[in-house]
Amino acid sequence: DSSNVMLVENDDGGEGFNALIADYALPAEGVYRIVASGTAGTSGGYELSLEQEELVIEGALAYGDAVKATLDSGSRHYWTFEGEEGDVVTISMIAIDEELDTYLELLAPSAGQLASDDDSAGDFNAEISEFELPESGVYRIVARSYGGGSGEYELTLTGP
């Protein structure tokens, strides 16, 4: 941020060993600095891109809700829920279409990524299990596929 405080970082969030910071909502207007570097003293060429995207929310969830939706290839679905500091939540994304390899991310009200998961629910299904929320506010769930696939899924949110 403008005070040289690191807000978010990433190493291998993109394809292969490429870094990717996606779905990050800036906390305020202002000037921000992006720092790009190699790991362990490596060097080489790279391409840096910055895109502003409109965040489309699929819907709001409450504890105990289960919804079905269909991902298009390469898309992401955003769901929100209201959480209180100390709530313990489990978020499951189960593929209905066998070709879909589900992937979940949980974003804090303050915009940073708190957790992510690829296969903890077994059979290429994602689950963030028994996660204690660190603050009160509106959380975002990012439901996507690992590798850009498409298909129908069921998303479940359980809490206290």
C-alpha positions in Angstrom: 0.0 0.0 0.0 1.1 3.6 0.1 2.8 3.0 3.5 4.9 0.1 2.0 2.9 -2.5 3.9 2.6 -5.8 2.0 -1.1 -6.6 1.5 -0.9 -9.8 -0.5 1.7 -12.1 -2.0 1.8 -15.2 -4.1 4.4 -17.7 -5.4 2.7 -20.5 -7.5 -1.0 -19.5 -7.8 -0.9 -19.4 -11.6 -0.2 -22.1 -14.1 3.0 -24.1 -13.5 5.4 -22.1 -11.3 3.9 -18.7 -12.2 2.6 -16.3 -9.6 -1.0 -15.1 -9.7 -2.9 -12.7 -7.4 -6.5 -12.9 -8.4 -9.8 -11.8 -6.8 -8.1 -9.2 -4.6 -10.2 -6.2 -3.6 -8.1 -3.2 -2.8 -8.9 -1.9 0.6 -9.0 1.8 -0.3 -8.2 4.3 -3.2 -4.6 5.2 -3.5 -1.3 4.3 -5.1 -0.1 0.7 -4.8 3.2 -0.9 -5.7 3.7 -4.3 -7.3 7.0 -6.1 -6.5 8.0 -8.9 -8.9 11.0 -11.1 -8.1 12.4 -14.6 -8.6 12.9 -17.1 -5.8 16.2 -18.1 -4.3 18.2 -15.7 -6.5 16.8 -16.8 -9.8 16.6 -14.4 -12.7 15.0 -14.2 -16.2 12.3 -12.5 -18.2 8.7 -12.3 -17.2 5.4 -10.7 -18.3 3.4 -8.6 -15.8 -0.2 -7.8 -16.3 -2.8 -6.0 -14.3 -6.5 -6.2 -14.9 -9.5 -4.7 -13.2 -12.5 -7.0 -13.2 -16.1 -6.5 -12.2 -16.9 -8.9 -9.4 -20.2 -10.7 -10.1 -21.7 -12.4 -7.0 -23.6 -15.5 -7.7 -25.6 -15.3 -4.5 -25.5 -15.0 -0.7 -25.4 -18.1 1.5 -26.4 -18.7 5.1 -25.1 -21.5 7.3 -26.8 -24.8 6.3 -27.3 -23.7 2.7 -26.5 -25.9 -0.3 -26.7 -24.6 -3.9 -26.1 -26.1 -7.3 -24.5 -24.2 -10.1 -22.7 -24.8 -13.4 -19.2 -23.5 -14.1 -18.2 -22.5 -17.7 -14.7 -23.4 -18.7 -12.2 -21.1 -17.0 -14.8 -19.2 -15.0 -15.0 -18.4 -11.3 -18.2 -18.2 -9.2 -18.3 -15.8 -6.2 -20.6 -16.5 -3.2 -20.8 -14.4 0.0 -21.8 -15.2 3.5 -22.0 -13.2 6.8 -19.7 -14.6 9.4 -18.7 -13.7 13.0 -15.3 -13.8 14.5 -14.8 -17.3 16.0 -17.4 -19.0 13.9 -16.1 -22.4 12.7 -17.2 -23.1 9.1 -16.9 -25.9 6.6 -17.3 -25.2 2.8 -17.7 -28.1 0.4 -17.7 -28.0 -3.4 -18.7 -31.4 -4.8 -18.6 -32.0 -8.6 -21.9 -33.4 -10.0 -20.2 -33.8 -13.4 -17.3 -36.3 -13.1 -15.0 -34.3 -15.4 -15.0 -31.3 -13.0 -12.0 -31.0 -10.6 -13.3 -28.5 -8.0 -11.2 -25.8 -6.3 -12.2 -23.5 -3.4 -10.8 -20.3 -2.0 -12.0 -18.4 1.1 -11.5 -14.6 1.1 -11.6 -12.4 4.2 -13.8 -9.3 4.6 -10.5 -7.4 4.6 -9.9 -8.9 1.1 -7.0 -11.3 1.7 -7.1 -15.0 1.0 -7.5 -17.1 4.1 -7.7 -20.7 2.8 -7.8 -22.7 -0.4 -8.3 -26.3 -1.2 -8.2 -28.7 -4.2 -8.9 -32.3 -3.2 -9.6 -32.6 0.6 -13.1 -34.0 0.1 -11.8 -36.9 -2.0 -12.4 -37.7 -5.7 -11.1 -34.3 -6.9 -13.7 -32.5 -4.7 -12.7 -29.5 -2.6 -13.4 -28.8 1.1 -12.3 -26.1 3.5 -13.0 -28.0 6.7 -13.6 -26.6 10.2 -12.0 -23.2 9.5 -12.3 -20.6 12.3 -13.2 -17.1 11.0 -10.7 -14.5 12.2 -13.0 -11.4 12.0 -16.7 -10.5 11.6 -18.0 -9.4 8.2 -18.9 -10.5 4.7 -16.7 -13.3 3.4 -16.3 -14.4 -0.2 -16.1 -18.0 -1.4 -14.5 -18.5 -4.8 -15.7 -21.7 -6.5 -13.7 -22.7 -9.6 -12.2 -25.6 -11.3 -8.6 -26.7 -11.0 -7.2 -26.5 -14.5 -10.1 -24.5 -16.2 -12.7 -27.3 -16.6 -16.4 -26.9 -16.7 -19.4 -28.7 -15.1 -22.1 -28.7 -12.5 -21.3 -28.6 -8.8 -22.9 -28.4 -5.4 -21.6 -25.9 -2.8 -22.5 -26.3 0.9 -21.8 -24.0 3.8 -22.0 -25.2 7.3 -21.3 -23.3 10.5 -22.2 -22.9 14.1 
